[in-house]
Amino acid sequence: MKTYKYLIILIATLVFFTGCDDLDYKPIDQLDESKVINSTELLQNVTYGTYSKLKIRNYLRECRYAKELMSDDVILVKTTGDHLMQTYNYQHIVNSNLALHVWTLGYQAIYSANTVIDAIDENTNDATLKQLLGENLFLRALLHHDLVRVFGRPYTNGDPTQNLGIMIRNNADPNDIPPRSTVKECYDFIVSDLLKAADYMNEEKSNIYASKEVAYALLARMYLYMGDNDNAIKYADMVINSGRYELLGTEDYRKYFTFFPEENQETIFAIKLLPTENQGKSSVGSMFNGFGGWGELYASPSYRQLIYKNTEDARIDFIQPHYDGDMIPDPTEDCGYKVQKRNGLSKYYNVKYTNEGGIEMLSSVIRLRLAEMYLIKAEAFTKKGEDSDAIEMVDILRERAGLSGNQLFKNDMQGYTSVMDVVMDERRLELAWEGHRSYDVYRNNRTLDRTYLPEDVSWHGPRTIESTSTSIVHFIPESEIILNPALVQNP
């Protein structure tokens, strides 16, 4: 186990040494742990290695699919041998490759972050070391956040002091293999890491690295998920008022996901993929976009009904119909277009994960962006009974999307009787296919409505899913329970 521990460190560091003539480094069999933990330069390279683990194809793709495919924003056109289908149809299996990749690769990245965290004295006066410590605390928090979302129930869904979350890995000791902690313990741990991370980080870095504001943004989300509305608003405001980010104007917003993340003033944190790292038909976007990818997950009929209520809405540009001819004048079930069909389903592709920099299938997956901060405030205000403030936050995004007059809720409630319903629909419109929707439904103890699914097609699974269902979480991979019998399987 000790040899394996060193090998993980060395792989994370030496991969970044290629072509660096000014570094005096030993061959792989001569560089031991003591040399790593006593070198700021090597600890920096381990940190780069942890960032790189976030973009490993099987983590980047499967983590996003685990969050998005259980939503009502997608419809799968055909059966597939890929285990994404079991996630999509809520028929989870204990040997799912999707769940296994999220679990094992997530914990490998956590181990890498812990190597740096364990090596740095939190009382150090060295600004560089403090920044490194903060970045690794953020990365550890983000990874635990990913894992507890996939394998644990939402904090506000049932009793978080009783519901099981995941293993909390707070050190790099390979022999310390804990059981699952409760959901509350997991969330408290993540929040603690983020608060410390924000305190330690003082460099204003590009949005492909962690910074103080990145930690604040994830804290705002965590507090919203925990039902702590005051702190959700507080930390969202700290991001909004930092002066580091701005909402894109309407015309640039239509092209949001084609910008490189460093060139996008609205992006808070993204997983950077270089053009040379384009994953092609194995990319996150391949299943969503048939123009260059497999294109087997379409925008759902219920999402299209919602977005096409206002044809001026700039967010319509994130859907690309596969035309079968010219537009036809009257709205139909295909939202006013004549489009191609496959297995009776209309081809409306989602292009959020493709065409970055004009490169087909390239996408640096965005994990946090400014629009979410406004939506966090909107939801928190609503839950505090401050509906007018919630509407103000929603309308900021609607105006940015090109809507005006009676399309704004301050002027016309447009048939809604609940501001919470307004906020939920606006989150759906704004954050579609970004991994939020199903979790938003279940953490608010609502029912997911998939009644748009054909009743007679076996691979689609249930048409309504209650928030109390055991199937809203993935199984712990069976192979991991064999390795760690202290783990308790989800029901």
N, C-alpha and C positions, 0 to 999 in steps of 0.2 A: 504493500500500500504506500510505503514511504517513497519508493522509486517512482510509482505512478504519480504521486503528488509533485515530485520535482519535475517530471516530464511535462505535466500540464503547464507549470510555470514557464518552462523553457520553450515550449511550443508557442506560448502567448508572447514571449519576448523576442526570441530569435527571428521570428518571421518578419519582424520590422527592421532587422539589422542589415538585410541584403542591400548592398550598394552604399553602405555608410562607411567610408574609408577611415573616418576619424574616430571610430569606436574601437577600443581595445577589448575584444571579447575572446572568451575561451571556447574551445570545441564543446559540443553538447554534453560530452561525458565528463567535463571538468568544471562546469558552472554549477555550483551547488546553491542551496537556498540562502545561505548566509550572505553570499555575494549579491543576490537579488535584493534581499530586504535591507541591505546597507547601502544601496545605490539609488539615489533619486532618479538617475537616468534610466535604470532598469525598471524601477517601479512605474515610471512614466510609460515605458514600453509595455509593461503588463497591463496598464490601464488602456492603452490603445488596443491591446488584444481583447480586452473585455468589450469595448465598443464594437470590435469586429465580430464578436460572437453574436451580437444582436442581428447582424445581417447574414448569418449563415442561412442558406436557402430554407432548410427544413425547420428553422425556428421562425424566420421572418414570415414565411408563407403559412405554416401551420398555426402559428399563434394568431394571425389575423383571421384565418378560416375558423378556428375554434370560437372566436368571438362573433364573427359576422354571419356565418352560415345558418345559425339558429334564429335569425331574425325574420321579419315579414317583409324585408326589402328585396328578397331574392327568390328566384324560382329556378329549380334545376331541370334542365331539358331532357336528361337521359340518365340511365343507370351508369355507374362507373365502378371499377374495381378499386379506385382510390377511396381510402377510409374517410375522406371528407363527406362521403354520402351518408355514413352513419351519424356524423355530426349534424348534417343538414336535416335528416329525417328523425332525429331524436331517438335513434335506435343504437345507443352507444354499446360498444363492445370492449371487453377487458384487454384485448390485444390490439387496440387501435394504434396504427403507426402515427396518426396525427397526435393523439394524446401522449404517446411515448416520446415523440420528438420535442413537444413542448416541455414535458417534465424533465427529461434527461439533459437536453441542451440548456434549458433554463437553469438547472442546478449547476451545470458545468460553468456557466457564466458567473453565477453567484460565487462559486468557489474561487474563480479568478479575481473577482472583486474583493473577496475576503482576504486573499493573499496580501493585497495592498493595505487594506484596513488594519489587519493584524500587525503589519510591519511599521505603522506610523503611530507615534505617541500623540494622542489627541491634544496634549498640552504643548506641543512643539510651537516654537515661535517662527519657524521657517515658513514663509508665505507660500512657497511652491509646494511643500509637503502638505500644508493645510488645504490647498486647492485640490491636490490629488486625493486627499482623504475625503473631501466633500464630494468630488465627482464619483468616487467609488461607493460612497454611501448612497448617493442618488441612484446609481446603477443597480445596487443591491435592492434598494426599495422598489425600483421600477420592475425588476425581475420578479420579486415576491408579489408585486401587484398583478403582474400577468398571471402568475401561477394560481393565486387565490381566486382570481376571477374565473379561471377555467375549471378549477377543481373544488371550489367552495361556494356555498350559497351566498347571495348578496347579504351585506351586513344587516339591512333592514328587512330581510325576508326570514322570519322566524327569530329564534333566540341566538344572537351572535356569541353568547357565552357558552352555548351548548353545541351549536353546529360546528362541524369540523372544517378546518381550512387546509393548510398544507404544513410541511415541515418548515420550521424557521431555522435557517442555516446562518448563524451569526459568528462563525469562525471557520478557519481553514483546516481544522483537525479532521482528517478523513475517517478517524475512528469514532467521531461524535456523530452518530446517526440517530436523530431524535424521532419520536412519533409525530403525528399531526397535532398541531396546536389548534385552538378554537379560532373561529373567524375573528372574534374580538381581539384575541392575542396577536393574530397576524396583522390586522389593521393598526393596532397600537404600535407594533414593531415598525411597520412601514412609515407611519407618521413620525415616530421618533427619529428614524434614519433621515427623513426628509428635513425635519427641523434642524438637525445637526448639520446636514449637508448645506442647507441655506446659510447657516452661520459661518461655516468654514470657507465657502467659495466666495471669492472677491474679484476674480478675473472676469471681464466682459468678453466671453468667448462667442464664437460663431454658433448658430443654432443647430449645428451637428454635434455639439458637445454640451455637457451639463453646465449650468451656471445657476446663480442664486435665483434668478427669475424662473428658470426651468423647474427648480424644486418648488417654488411657490405655486406654479401652475398645477403640478401634480398634487400638492397639498390641497388646493382648492377643490380638485376632483375628489380626493379622498374624503375630505370633510363633507362634501355633498353626499357621497355614498353612505356616510355614517349618520346622516341626518343632523349634522352640526351646521345649521344654516348660517349662523353668524360668522363662524370661521370660514365657511365656504365663500361668503361675500368678501370678507376681509382679505383673503389671499388672492382671490380673483382680482380685486381692486389693486393689490400690490403689483400684479402683473400689468394690468391695464394702465396704471398710472406710472409705471417705470419709465415710460418714454422710449422703450426699446422696440416696441412693436406697433404696427398700424394695420387696420383693416385695409385690404386692397380696394381700390376703386372698382366700380361695377365692371368695366370692360376688362381690366386685368384679372378680376375675380373669375370671369368666364374661363380664363386660361390658367387658373391657380396651379393645377397639378403638372403643368408643363414647365414651370420655372424650376431651376435648380434651387434647392432649399436655401443656400446661402444668399440667393438673390431675391428671396421672398420675405418681405418685411412683416408678414402676418404669421409666419411659421415660428413657433417657439422651440420645438425640438423635433428633429427628423433623423431617421436612420439613413445615413448617406451611402448611396451606391454610386460608384464611378461608372462612366460609360463602359469601361472595360469589364465591369462586374455585372453587366446586364444579364439577367437570368432567362431571358427569352421565354419559351413556352413552359418553363418551370417557375416563372415569376409569379408574384402575388396576383398581378393583373391578368394573367393568361386566361384563367377560367371566366373572367368577367367580360373580356373584350375579344370578340371573334375576328377583329381586324388585326391580325398578327398573332393572336393567341387561340386557345381552344374555344373560348366563347360559349361555355355551357351553363353559365349562371346569368340569367337575365334579370333586369329590373322588374320587380313584381308588379302585377296589375294594381294592387292597392297603393303602392308607392306612386305609380304613374298617375293614378286618379288624383292623388293629393298634389303632386307637383304641377300637373297640367291645369289646375284650377285657375292659374294666372299665367297665361302664355308669355308674359313679359319677364317672368322670373328667370334670372340669369342662371340659376341652378339647373335649369332644363338642359343647359349645355354639357352637363356631366353625364347625360344620357345620349347615346348615339344610336338612333334606330337604323336597322339594316333595311334600307328602302327596297321596295319591290316596284316602285313607280313614283309618280309625282304625289305631292301632298294632295289630299282631297279636302274639300271645304268644310264638311260637317264632322263634328266629333263622333267617333265610334269607340268601340271597346279598345281600339288601338290608338286612342288619344288624338284622333284627327289625322293620322298618317296611314298610308298603305305600306305595310312592312312585310318582310318575309317571315315565314313561320317554320318552325321545326317541331315535329310531334304535336302540332296544333298550338304551340306556344309562340307568341310574337317576340321577335328578336329586338330587344332593347338592351344594348350593351352599356355597361358602366365603364367610363373611361378615366376614372379617378386614379387608377394605378398604372397608367401607360403614357407614353409620349413625352416624358420629361426631356427637355432640351431638344424636342423633335425626334427623339430616338425611340423607335417602336419597342414597347414592353418595358422600357426603363422607368423605374419609379423608386425614389427615396421615400420610403413609407413615413408619413407624418404621424407623430405620436401626440403632439400637443400643438394647438394653434389658437390664436387670439379669439376667434369666434366662439370657441367653447367657453371661454371665460365669461362672455356676455350671457351665454345660455346657462352657465352655472349660477350666475347672479339671478337670472330670470326665475329659475326653478326655486332657488332659495328664498327669494322675495315672495313668491307665491305661497310657499309653505309657511312663511311668517305672516301671511294674510295681507301682504303689501302688494296688492294686485296692480295698482297703477305703475309702480316701479318695475314690476315684472313685464308689463306691456311695453314700457319704454325700452327695456333691454331687447325685447323681441323685435320691436320696430326699427331699432338701429340696424339689425341684420336684414330686415326686409327692405329697408330703404337702400342698403348697400346692394341688395339683389335686384335693384331696379324697380321696386314696387312703390306706389304712391297713392295718395287720395284714399278712397275707400278700401284699398288693399292693405292699408295700415290699420292695426287694431285699435289705435287711439281714436280713429274716426268711425270705425264700423266693426262690430264683433263678428260679422260675417257668419252668423248662425250659431256661433259657439255660446254656450251658457256657462262654461267653466274655463277660467284662466289657466288652470293646470292642463286642461286639454289643449289649449293654445300652445303652451310651452312644450308639451310633449310632441305635438305635431311639428313645431318649429325645430326642435332638436332632430326630429326625424328628417325633415327637409334639408337641414344644414349639414348634418353629420352622417348622412346615408353612406353605407359601405365603409365607414371608418372604424367599425368595431364597437359601436355604442348601443345600437338599437335594442337587441334582445335584453341586454343587461338593464337598460333604462326601463323597460317594461316590467321585468321581474323585481327589480329593487323597489319599484313603486307598487308592487303587489297587484299588478294588472294581468289581464289575460292576453296572450299573444294570438292575434286573429290571422289565421292563414286560410280562411274559407275560400280564398281565390284559387286554392289548389284543386285540380281535378279530383273528383271523388273516386274515380275508378283507376287511378294510376298508383301502383304499389309502391314506387320508390319515394313518394312524397311524404309519407308519414302522417302524423296527426294534423288536423286542420285547425284545432284550437289547443293551446297549451296553457294550463293554469300555472300561476306562480308557485303553487304548492307542489307541483309535479317533481318527482325525484329525477326526472330526465333533464332538468335544466342545468345539471352539472355533469361533467365527464367522469368516467371511472378512472381511478388511479390505475396506471398500467400494471397488469398482473405480474410482469417480470420484476417490477420494482418492489412489490409486496413480498415476492420470494426472497429478494435481497435484503429487505428490511421488514421482518415479520411484525414489527411494532406498528406498521401502518394499518389503519382500518379502512376497508373499502367503502366507497359510497354506496348507499342502498340502491 
